[in-house]
Amino acid sequence: MPEGATHLTGSETDDRTLVTLLHLRAIGDAASRELALTTEISDDGNRLLAPARAGADFIVSGRLISLLMAQISESDYLAAVFEELFTAEGSEFHLRPVGDYVRLDREVAFATAVESARRRGECAVGYR
């Protein structure tokens, strides 16, 4: 460790991160700008201290990283997929109403939603 460097515990790191997040949110509010912030939190329990703003913040926790690593360890080709998704210029996921793709007055196969999305230049990956 370099001279003068300090070693912080996960809790201390989260404390500093949360304070920084609050400062950045205040700066954005003062400038009347919505800042897209990505925040890494070590302890998943601390996520409740700074809830994500709708469409603005995404808080990464150790749990998410663990799930990501588990998927990559089982299927190493997924590393390239996740890298594409997590880069600023990469692809995006959007949740859309199923009514944008299929009629709601009857049951349809998921393949119908997939084809409808394909025609819009999109890719349907699931539904609920």
DSSP file with accessible surface (Angstrom, degrees, kcal/mol):
  #  RESIDUE AA STRUCTURE BP1 BP2  ACC     N-H-->O    O-->H-N    N-H-->O    O-->H-N    TCO  KAPPA ALPHA  PHI   PSI    X-CA   Y-CA   Z-CA
    1    1 A M              0   0  157      0, 0.0     3,-0.1     0, 0.0     4,-0.0   0.000 360.0 360.0 360.0 133.5    0.0    0.0    0.0
    2    2 A P    >   -     0   0  102      0, 0.0     3,-2.1     0, 0.0     2,-0.0  -0.188 360.0 -85.9 -61.9 152.9    1.4    3.4   -0.9
    3    3 A E  T 3  S+     0   0  201      1,-0.3     3,-0.1     3,-0.0     0, 0.0  -0.324 116.0  18.5 -59.4 135.2    2.7    5.7    1.8
    4    4 A G  T 3  S+     0   0   76      1,-0.3    -1,-0.3    -3,-0.1     2,-0.2   0.325  93.1 131.1  86.4  -9.4   -0.1    7.8    3.3
    5    5 A A    <   -     0   0   47     -3,-2.1     2,-0.4    -4,-0.0    -1,-0.3  -0.488  44.5-149.8 -75.7 146.8   -2.8    5.5    1.9
    6    6 A T        -     0   0  100     -2,-0.2     2,-0.6    -3,-0.1    -1,-0.0  -0.889   8.4-133.4-116.1 150.3   -5.5    4.4    4.3
    7    7 A H        -     0   0  151     -2,-0.4     2,-0.3    -6,-0.0    -2,-0.0  -0.905  24.2-162.0-103.6 121.1   -7.4    1.2    4.3
    8    8 A L        -     0   0   45     -2,-0.6     2,-0.1     1,-0.0    -2,-0.0  -0.797  15.9-123.2-102.9 146.0  -11.2    1.7    4.7
    9    9 A T     >  -     0   0   71     -2,-0.3     4,-2.6     1,-0.1     5,-0.2  -0.326  34.9-102.0 -74.3 166.8  -13.7   -1.0    5.8
   10   10 A G  H  > S+     0   0   37      1,-0.2     4,-2.5     2,-0.2    32,-0.3   0.901 124.4  51.3 -57.3 -39.6  -16.6   -1.7    3.5
   11   11 A S  H  > S+     0   0   69      2,-0.2     4,-2.4     1,-0.2    -1,-0.2   0.921 110.5  47.3 -66.1 -42.0  -18.9    0.3    5.8
   12   12 A E  H  > S+     0   0   87      2,-0.2     4,-2.3     1,-0.2    -2,-0.2   0.903 112.0  50.8 -67.1 -38.0  -16.5    3.4    5.8
   13   13 A T  H  X S+     0   0   52     -4,-2.6     4,-2.6     1,-0.2    -2,-0.2   0.931 110.7  48.8 -63.6 -45.0  -16.3    3.1    2.0
   14   14 A D  H  X S+     0   0    0     -4,-2.5     4,-3.0    -5,-0.2     5,-0.2   0.903 108.1  55.3 -61.8 -39.5  -20.0    3.1    1.7
   15   15 A D  H  X S+     0   0   82     -4,-2.4     4,-2.2     1,-0.2    -2,-0.2   0.947 111.3  43.5 -58.5 -48.1  -20.3    6.1    4.1
   16   16 A R  H  X S+     0   0  155     -4,-2.3     4,-2.4     1,-0.2    -1,-0.2   0.907 114.1  50.9 -64.2 -40.8  -18.0    8.1    1.8
   17   17 A T  H  X S+     0   0   38     -4,-2.6     4,-2.7     2,-0.2    -2,-0.2   0.930 110.3  48.5 -63.3 -44.6  -19.8    6.9   -1.3
   18   18 A L  H  X S+     0   0   14     -4,-3.0     4,-2.4     2,-0.2    -1,-0.2   0.900 111.3  49.7 -65.5 -39.7  -23.2    7.8    0.1
   19   19 A V  H  X S+     0   0   76     -4,-2.2     4,-2.4    -5,-0.2    -1,-0.2   0.934 112.0  48.8 -63.4 -43.6  -22.0   11.3    1.1
   20   20 A T  H  X S+     0   0   78     -4,-2.4     4,-2.7     1,-0.2    -2,-0.2   0.924 110.0  51.9 -62.0 -42.7  -20.6   11.8   -2.3
   21   21 A L  H  X S+     0   0    4     -4,-2.7     4,-2.5     1,-0.2    -1,-0.2   0.929 109.8  48.9 -59.4 -44.8  -23.8   10.7   -4.0
   22   22 A L  H  X S+     0   0   97     -4,-2.4     4,-2.3     1,-0.2    -1,-0.2   0.906 111.1  50.2 -64.2 -39.3  -25.8   13.1   -1.9
   23   23 A H  H  X S+     0   0  119     -4,-2.4     4,-2.4     2,-0.2    -2,-0.2   0.930 111.2  48.4 -63.2 -45.2  -23.4   16.0   -2.8
   24   24 A L  H  X S+     0   0   67     -4,-2.7     4,-2.5     1,-0.2    -2,-0.2   0.898 110.7  51.0 -64.2 -39.0  -23.7   15.1   -6.5
   25   25 A R  H  X S+     0   0   24     -4,-2.5     4,-2.7    -5,-0.2    -1,-0.2   0.919 110.3  49.9 -62.6 -41.8  -27.5   15.0   -6.3
   26   26 A A  H  X S+     0   0   56     -4,-2.3     4,-2.7     2,-0.2    -2,-0.2   0.899 110.0  50.5 -64.0 -40.7  -27.5   18.4   -4.6
   27   27 A I  H  X S+     0   0  106     -4,-2.4     4,-1.9     2,-0.2    -1,-0.2   0.933 111.8  47.7 -62.1 -45.7  -25.3   19.8   -7.3
   28   28 A G  H  <>S+     0   0    3     -4,-2.5     5,-3.1     2,-0.2     4,-0.3   0.921 112.4  49.0 -61.8 -42.1  -27.6   18.5  -10.0
   29   29 A D  H ><5S+     0   0   93     -4,-2.7     3,-1.3     1,-0.2    -2,-0.2   0.919 110.1  51.0 -63.5 -43.0  -30.7   19.9   -8.2
   30   30 A A  H 3<5S+     0   0   89     -4,-2.7    -1,-0.2     1,-0.3    -2,-0.2   0.849 113.9  44.5 -64.1 -32.5  -29.0   23.3   -7.8
   31   31 A A  T 3<5S-     0   0   58     -4,-1.9    -1,-0.3     2,-0.2    -2,-0.2   0.382 111.3-122.6 -90.7   2.7  -28.2   23.3  -11.5
   32   32 A S  T < 5S+     0   0  114     -3,-1.3     2,-0.4    -4,-0.3    -3,-0.2   0.893  71.1 128.1  54.6  41.5  -31.7   22.1  -12.4
   33   33 A R      < -     0   0  175     -5,-3.1     2,-0.7    -6,-0.2    -1,-0.2  -0.981  60.3-132.4-127.1 142.0  -30.1   19.1  -14.2
   34   34 A E        -     0   0  142     -2,-0.4     2,-0.5    -3,-0.1    -9,-0.1  -0.834  25.3-155.8 -92.7 117.8  -30.8   15.4  -13.8
   35   35 A L        -     0   0   54     -2,-0.7     2,-0.8   -10,-0.1    -7,-0.0  -0.815  11.5-137.7 -96.3 132.4  -27.5   13.6  -13.4
   36   36 A A        -     0   0   91     -2,-0.5     2,-0.4    21,-0.1    21,-0.2  -0.801  33.8-176.1 -86.7 111.6  -27.3    9.9  -14.3
   37   37 A L  E     -a   57   0A  26     19,-1.4    21,-1.9    -2,-0.8     2,-0.5  -0.912  21.9-158.7-116.6 138.4  -25.2    8.5  -11.5
   38   38 A T  E     -a   58   0A 113     -2,-0.4     2,-0.4    19,-0.2    21,-0.2  -0.973  18.0-172.5-113.0 126.2  -23.8    5.0  -11.1
   39   39 A T  E     -a   59   0A  11     19,-2.1    21,-3.3    -2,-0.5     2,-0.6  -0.967  15.2-148.7-125.1 132.8  -23.0    4.2   -7.5
   40   40 A E  E     -a   60   0A 129     -2,-0.4     2,-0.4    19,-0.2    21,-0.2  -0.892  15.1-172.3-103.1 123.7  -21.2    1.1   -6.1
   41   41 A I  E     -a   61   0A   0     19,-3.4    21,-0.7    -2,-0.6     3,-0.1  -0.959  14.7-159.2-115.5 130.4  -22.2    0.0   -2.6
   42   42 A S  S    S+     0   0   63     -2,-0.4     2,-0.7   -32,-0.3    20,-0.4   0.915  82.7  52.6 -74.2 -44.7  -20.4   -2.7   -0.8
   43   43 A D  S >  S-     0   0   88    -33,-0.2     3,-2.1     1,-0.1     4,-0.4  -0.843  72.7-151.8-100.0 114.6  -23.1   -3.6    1.7
   44   44 A D  G >  S+     0   0   48     -2,-0.7     3,-1.4     1,-0.3     4,-0.3   0.799  94.1  66.0 -55.7 -29.3  -26.4   -4.3    0.1
   45   45 A G  G >  S+     0   0   45      1,-0.3     3,-0.9     2,-0.2    -1,-0.3   0.776  91.3  62.8 -64.8 -25.3  -28.2   -3.2    3.3
   46   46 A N  G X> S+     0   0   24     -3,-2.1     3,-1.6     1,-0.2     4,-0.5   0.629  79.7  84.8 -76.1 -11.6  -26.9    0.4    2.7
   47   47 A R  G X4 S+     0   0  110     -3,-1.4     3,-1.1    -4,-0.4    -1,-0.2   0.837  81.7  61.6 -58.3 -32.5  -28.8    0.7   -0.5
   48   48 A L  G <4 S+     0   0  147     -3,-0.9    -1,-0.3    -4,-0.3    -2,-0.2   0.727  92.4  66.0 -68.0 -21.1  -31.9    1.7    1.5
   49   49 A L  G <4 S+     0   0  116     -3,-1.6    -1,-0.2     1,-0.3    -2,-0.2   0.742 116.1  24.5 -73.1 -23.2  -30.0    4.8    2.7
   50   50 A A  S << S-     0   0    2     -3,-1.1    -1,-0.3    -4,-0.5    -2,-0.1  -0.608  84.6-160.2-140.6  76.1  -29.9    6.3   -0.8
   51   51 A P        -     0   0   87      0, 0.0     2,-0.1     0, 0.0    -3,-0.1  -0.253  29.4-101.7 -61.3 146.4  -32.7    4.9   -2.9
   52   52 A A        -     0   0   57      1,-0.1     2,-0.3     7,-0.1     6,-0.1  -0.410  32.5-123.6 -67.2 141.7  -32.2    5.1   -6.6
   53   53 A R    >>  -     0   0   89      1,-0.1     3,-1.9    -2,-0.1     4,-1.3  -0.660  40.7 -88.8 -83.2 145.2  -34.1    7.9   -8.4
   54   54 A A  T 34 S-     0   0  100     -2,-0.3    -1,-0.1     1,-0.3     4,-0.1  -0.319 107.0 -12.2 -57.5 116.7  -36.4    6.8  -11.2
   55   55 A G  T 34 S+     0   0   81      2,-0.2    -1,-0.3    -2,-0.1     3,-0.1   0.438 128.7  73.9  75.4  -0.8  -34.4    6.8  -14.3
   56   56 A A  T <4 S+     0   0    9     -3,-1.9   -19,-1.4     1,-0.2     2,-0.3   0.830  88.9  38.3-111.6 -49.0  -31.4    8.7  -12.8
   57   57 A D  E  <  -a   37   0A  13     -4,-1.3     2,-0.4   -21,-0.2    -1,-0.2  -0.800  49.9-169.6-110.3 150.0  -29.4    6.5  -10.4
   58   58 A F  E     -a   38   0A 106    -21,-1.9   -19,-2.1    -2,-0.3     2,-0.6  -0.972  13.8-154.9-134.6 119.5  -28.4    2.8  -10.6
   59   59 A I  E     -a   39   0A  17     -2,-0.4     2,-0.5   -21,-0.2   -19,-0.2  -0.862   4.8-156.1-102.1 119.2  -26.9    1.4   -7.4
   60   60 A V  E     -a   40   0A  23    -21,-3.3   -19,-3.4    -2,-0.6     2,-0.3  -0.793  16.1-173.8 -91.9 130.4  -24.6   -1.5   -7.9
   61   61 A S  E  >  -a   41   0A   8     -2,-0.5     4,-2.0   -21,-0.2     3,-0.2  -0.765  40.9-104.2-120.1 169.1  -24.2   -3.8   -4.9
   62   62 A G  H  > S+     0   0   29    -21,-0.7     4,-2.6   -20,-0.4     5,-0.2   0.838 119.7  59.6 -58.5 -32.8  -22.1   -6.8   -4.0
   63   63 A R  H  > S+     0   0  161      2,-0.2     4,-2.4     1,-0.2    -1,-0.2   0.928 105.2  47.2 -64.3 -44.3  -25.1   -9.0   -4.5
   64   64 A L  H  > S+     0   0   59      2,-0.2     4,-2.6     1,-0.2    -2,-0.2   0.929 112.3  49.9 -63.0 -42.9  -25.5   -7.9   -8.1
   65   65 A I  H  X S+     0   0   64     -4,-2.0     4,-2.8     1,-0.2     5,-0.2   0.917 109.8  51.9 -62.2 -41.5  -21.8   -8.4   -8.8
   66   66 A S  H  X S+     0   0   78     -4,-2.6     4,-2.2     2,-0.2    -1,-0.2   0.922 111.0  46.7 -61.3 -44.0  -22.1  -11.9   -7.2
   67   67 A L  H  X S+     0   0   86     -4,-2.4     4,-2.1     2,-0.2    -1,-0.2   0.912 112.6  50.7 -65.2 -40.1  -25.0  -12.8   -9.5
   68   68 A L  H  X S+     0   0   31     -4,-2.6     4,-2.3     1,-0.2    -2,-0.2   0.942 111.5  47.0 -61.7 -47.9  -23.2  -11.4  -12.5
   69   69 A M  H  X S+     0   0  107     -4,-2.8     4,-2.6     1,-0.2    -1,-0.2   0.877 109.0  55.0 -64.7 -36.2  -20.0  -13.4  -11.7
   70   70 A A  H  X S+     0   0   51     -4,-2.2     4,-1.4    -5,-0.2    -1,-0.2   0.923 109.5  47.1 -63.5 -42.2  -22.0  -16.6  -11.1
   71   71 A Q  H  X S+     0   0  100     -4,-2.1     4,-2.1     1,-0.2    -2,-0.2   0.917 113.0  48.3 -65.4 -41.9  -23.6  -16.3  -14.6
   72   72 A I  H  < S+     0   0   37     -4,-2.3    -2,-0.2     1,-0.2    -1,-0.2   0.891 108.1  54.7 -66.6 -36.8  -20.2  -15.6  -16.3
   73   73 A S  H  < S+     0   0   91     -4,-2.6     3,-0.3     1,-0.2    -1,-0.2   0.843 113.2  42.6 -66.9 -29.5  -18.6  -18.6  -14.5
   74   74 A E  H  < S+     0   0  160     -4,-1.4     2,-0.3     1,-0.3    -1,-0.2   0.815 132.9  19.3 -82.1 -33.3  -21.3  -20.9  -15.8
   75   75 A S    ><  -     0   0   37     -4,-2.1     3,-2.2    -5,-0.2    -1,-0.3  -0.775  66.4-171.0-140.9  92.0  -21.4  -19.4  -19.4
   76   76 A D  T >  S+     0   0  130     -2,-0.3     3,-1.6     1,-0.3     4,-0.4   0.742  81.2  70.9 -63.1 -21.7  -18.2  -17.4  -20.2
   77   77 A Y  T >> S+     0   0  156      1,-0.3     4,-0.9     2,-0.2     3,-0.7   0.750  84.4  72.1 -65.5 -18.8  -19.6  -16.1  -23.4
   78   78 A L  H <> S+     0   0   34     -3,-2.2     4,-3.0     1,-0.2     5,-0.3   0.730  78.2  76.5 -69.2 -18.9  -21.9  -13.9  -21.3
   79   79 A A  H <> S+     0   0   40     -3,-1.6     4,-2.4    -4,-0.3    -1,-0.2   0.925  96.0  47.2 -57.6 -43.0  -19.0  -11.7  -20.3
   80   80 A A  H <> S+     0   0   69     -3,-0.7     4,-2.1    -4,-0.4    -1,-0.2   0.890 111.5  51.4 -66.9 -36.3  -19.1  -10.0  -23.7
   81   81 A V  H  X S+     0   0   70     -4,-0.9     4,-2.3     2,-0.2    -2,-0.2   0.954 112.4  44.7 -64.5 -48.9  -22.9   -9.6  -23.4
   82   82 A F  H  X S+     0   0   31     -4,-3.0     4,-2.4     1,-0.2    -2,-0.2   0.886 110.2  55.3 -65.3 -36.7  -22.6   -7.9  -20.0
   83   83 A E  H  X S+     0   0  134     -4,-2.4     4,-0.8    -5,-0.3    -1,-0.2   0.932 109.1  47.6 -61.5 -42.1  -19.7   -5.8  -21.2
   84   84 A E  H >< S+     0   0   93     -4,-2.1     3,-0.6     1,-0.2    -2,-0.2   0.925 113.9  47.5 -63.0 -42.3  -21.9   -4.5  -24.0
   85   85 A L  H 3< S+     0   0   44     -4,-2.3    -1,-0.2     1,-0.2    -2,-0.2   0.844 113.3  47.0 -69.4 -32.8  -24.8   -3.8  -21.7
   86   86 A F  H 3< S+     0   0  122     -4,-2.4    -1,-0.2    -5,-0.2     2,-0.2   0.486  88.9  97.0 -94.7  -1.0  -22.7   -2.0  -19.0
   87   87 A T  S X< S-     0   0   53     -4,-0.8     3,-1.2    -3,-0.6    -4,-0.0  -0.584  81.3-121.3 -84.6 152.0  -20.7    0.3  -21.3
   88   88 A A  T 3  S+     0   0   95      1,-0.3    -1,-0.1    -2,-0.2    -4,-0.0   0.850 114.8  41.7 -59.6 -34.2  -22.0    3.9  -21.7
   89   89 A E  T 3  S+     0   0  168      3,-0.0    -1,-0.3    -3,-0.0     3,-0.1   0.458  99.3 105.6 -91.8  -0.9  -22.3    3.4  -25.4
   90   90 A G  S <  S-     0   0   12     -3,-1.2    -5,-0.2     1,-0.2    -6,-0.1   0.084  79.7 -69.4 -74.6-176.0  -23.8   -0.1  -25.2
   91   91 A S        -     0   0   68     -7,-0.2     2,-0.3     1,-0.1    -1,-0.2  -0.195  48.9-140.3 -68.0 166.8  -27.2   -1.4  -25.7
   92   92 A E        -     0   0  141     -3,-0.1     2,-0.4    -6,-0.0    -6,-0.1  -0.931   4.5-135.3-131.5 154.3  -30.0   -0.7  -23.3
   93   93 A F        -     0   0  134     -2,-0.3     2,-0.4    -8,-0.1     0, 0.0  -0.903  23.0-175.7-105.1 136.7  -32.9   -2.5  -21.8
   94   94 A H        -     0   0  102     -2,-0.4     2,-0.5     2,-0.0    -2,-0.0  -0.999  21.7-136.6-130.9 136.3  -36.3   -0.8  -21.6
   95   95 A L        +     0   0  179     -2,-0.4    -2,-0.0     0, 0.0     0, 0.0  -0.814  32.4 179.0 -88.7 126.7  -39.5   -2.1  -20.0
   96   96 A R        -     0   0  112     -2,-0.5     2,-0.1     2,-0.0     5,-0.1  -0.947  35.2 -96.6-128.7 151.7  -42.4   -1.5  -22.3
   97   97 A P    >   -     0   0   86      0, 0.0     3,-2.1     0, 0.0     4,-0.2  -0.411  29.6-130.3 -65.7 138.0  -46.1   -2.3  -22.0
   98   98 A V  G >> S+     0   0   71      1,-0.3     3,-2.5     2,-0.2     4,-2.1   0.808 104.3  73.1 -61.7 -25.5  -47.0   -5.6  -23.8
   99   99 A G  G 34 S+     0   0   37      1,-0.3    -1,-0.3     2,-0.2     5,-0.1   0.694  83.7  68.0 -63.1 -16.9  -49.8   -3.7  -25.5
  100  100 A D  G <4 S+     0   0   79     -3,-2.1    -1,-0.3     1,-0.1    -2,-0.2   0.653 114.8  26.8 -71.5 -13.9  -47.1   -1.9  -27.6
  101  101 A Y  T <4 S+     0   0   41     -3,-2.5     2,-0.3     1,-0.3    -2,-0.2   0.692 125.1  20.8-121.1 -33.9  -46.5   -5.3  -29.3
  102  102 A V  S  < S-     0   0   18     -4,-2.1    -1,-0.3    14,-0.0     2,-0.2  -0.939  82.2 -90.6-139.0 162.2  -49.6   -7.5  -29.2
  103  103 A R        -     0   0  140     -2,-0.3     3,-0.4     1,-0.1    -3,-0.1  -0.478  26.7-151.0 -71.8 144.2  -53.3   -7.1  -28.8
  104  104 A L  S    S+     0   0  126      1,-0.2    -1,-0.1    -2,-0.2    -5,-0.1   0.550  81.8  77.6 -94.6  -7.5  -54.5   -7.4  -25.2
  105  105 A D  S    S+     0   0  107      2,-0.0     2,-0.3     1,-0.0    -1,-0.2   0.424 100.8  30.5 -86.8   4.4  -58.0   -8.8  -25.9
  106  106 A R  S    S-     0   0  140     -3,-0.4     2,-0.2     2,-0.0    -1,-0.0  -0.987  88.2 -94.0-154.6 160.0  -56.7  -12.4  -26.6
  107  107 A E        -     0   0  198     -2,-0.3     2,-0.3     0, 0.0    -3,-0.0  -0.563  43.0-176.5 -75.6 139.5  -53.9  -14.8  -25.6
  108  108 A V        -     0   0   61     -2,-0.2     2,-0.1    -4,-0.0    -6,-0.0  -0.958  27.9-105.7-133.6 156.9  -50.9  -14.8  -27.8
  109  109 A A    >>  -     0   0   61     -2,-0.3     3,-1.3     1,-0.1     4,-1.1  -0.444  29.9-117.9 -76.2 152.7  -47.7  -16.8  -27.9
  110  110 A F  H 3> S+     0   0   72      1,-0.3     4,-2.5     2,-0.2     3,-0.3   0.861 114.3  67.3 -59.5 -31.8  -44.4  -15.2  -26.8
  111  111 A A  H 3> S+     0   0   70      1,-0.2     4,-2.5     2,-0.2    -1,-0.3   0.845  95.3  56.4 -58.2 -31.7  -43.2  -15.7  -30.3
  112  112 A T  H <> S+     0   0   70     -3,-1.3     4,-2.3     2,-0.2    -1,-0.2   0.922 107.7  46.6 -66.8 -42.4  -45.8  -13.2  -31.5
  113  113 A A  H  X S+     0   0   13     -4,-1.1     4,-2.5    -3,-0.3    -2,-0.2   0.900 111.3  52.8 -65.2 -39.6  -44.3  -10.6  -29.1
  114  114 A V  H  X S+     0   0   57     -4,-2.5     4,-2.6     2,-0.2    10,-0.3   0.936 110.8  46.5 -61.6 -45.3  -40.8  -11.4  -30.3
  115  115 A E  H  X S+     0   0   60     -4,-2.5     4,-2.2     2,-0.2    -2,-0.2   0.912 111.4  51.4 -65.6 -40.3  -41.8  -11.0  -34.0
  116  116 A S  H  X S+     0   0   29     -4,-2.3     4,-0.8     1,-0.2    -1,-0.2   0.924 111.9  46.8 -62.5 -42.6  -43.6   -7.7  -33.2
  117  117 A A  H ><>S+     0   0    1     -4,-2.5     5,-2.8     1,-0.2     3,-1.0   0.921 109.0  55.2 -64.9 -41.8  -40.5   -6.4  -31.4
  118  118 A R  H ><5S+     0   0  146     -4,-2.6     3,-2.0     1,-0.3    -2,-0.2   0.910 103.2  55.4 -59.1 -39.9  -38.2   -7.6  -34.3
  119  119 A R  H 3<5S+     0   0  186     -4,-2.2    -1,-0.3     1,-0.3    -2,-0.2   0.760 107.1  50.6 -65.5 -23.0  -40.3   -5.6  -36.8
  120  120 A R  T <<5S-     0   0  111     -3,-1.0    -1,-0.3    -4,-0.8    -2,-0.2   0.309 123.1-106.0 -93.0   3.8  -39.7   -2.5  -34.6
  121  121 A G  T < 5S+     0   0   73     -3,-2.0     2,-0.2     1,-0.3    -3,-0.2   0.747  85.9 115.7  77.4  22.6  -35.9   -3.1  -34.6
  122  122 A E      < -     0   0   60     -5,-2.8     2,-0.5    -6,-0.1    -1,-0.3  -0.675  61.4-130.7-117.4 173.9  -36.1   -4.3  -31.0
  123  123 A C        -     0   0  108     -2,-0.2     2,-0.4    -3,-0.1    -9,-0.1  -0.971  12.6-147.8-131.9 114.8  -35.5   -7.6  -29.2
  124  124 A A        +     0   0   28     -2,-0.5     3,-0.1   -10,-0.3   -10,-0.0  -0.706  19.7 173.8 -81.2 128.3  -38.0   -9.0  -26.8
  125  125 A V        -     0   0   99     -2,-0.4     2,-0.3     1,-0.3    -1,-0.1   0.457  59.5 -23.5-115.2  -3.5  -36.2  -10.9  -24.0
  126  126 A G        -     0   0   49    -16,-0.1    -1,-0.3     2,-0.0     2,-0.3  -0.972  52.3-144.6 174.3 173.5  -39.1  -11.7  -21.7
  127  127 A Y              0   0  174     -2,-0.3   -17,-0.0    -3,-0.1    -3,-0.0  -0.979 360.0 360.0-154.3 162.5  -42.5  -10.8  -20.5
  128  128 A R              0   0  283     -2,-0.3   -30,-0.2     0, 0.0    -2,-0.0  -0.997 360.0 360.0-141.2 360.0  -44.6  -10.8  -17.3
